[in-house]
C-alpha cells in the first residue's frame, strides 16, 4: 500500500511539473527583435503603444479626433510609458529568470513557482496602470466618440464570437 501511495505522489508530481513546464513554455516568447514599442510589459500584446491602433487608426479610426485630442492622447500615452518603465523592466527581468529556471536538464519547480508568484504581483500592478491608461484615454473623447467606440467594440466582439473580451 505504501508503494502505491508513492506511485500516486510521483505521478501527481510529474503531471504537475509537466503542466507547469508546458504553461511556462507557452508563456515564453522570443526576445530577439522585441522592443518596448510593441506594448509595455506585454511583449507586443495589449493596449500598450496604441494597441487600439493609435489616434490615427485601429479602434480610434473613424472617430474624427481633433488635433488637440490626438496630442492629449499622445501625452497620456507618453506619461504611461514613463510611469510604467520600471514595472516593464522588472517584468522582463522576471521572465528571463523564469526562462533560466526552465533551462538545462533539470527543472527547478520551486524556483519557477517563486518567479511566477513574483511576476503575478507585478502583472497586477501593470494591469492597474493599463486600466488607468484606458480611463485617461476615454476621458479625452466626446460622448459621441465614446458611443462610436462602444459600437466598434460590440462589432468586434460579435465578429470574434465573444472571444478576446476584457
Secondary structure, 3 states (H helix, E strand, C coil): CHHHHHHHHHHHHHHHHHHHHHHHHHHCCCCCCCCHHHCCCCCCCCCCCCCCCCCCCHHHCCCCCCHHHHHHHHHHHHHHHHHHHHHHHHHHHHHHHHHHHCCCCCCCHHHHHHHHHHHHHHHHHHHHHHHHHHHHHHHHCCHHHHHHHHHHHHHHHHHCCCCCCC
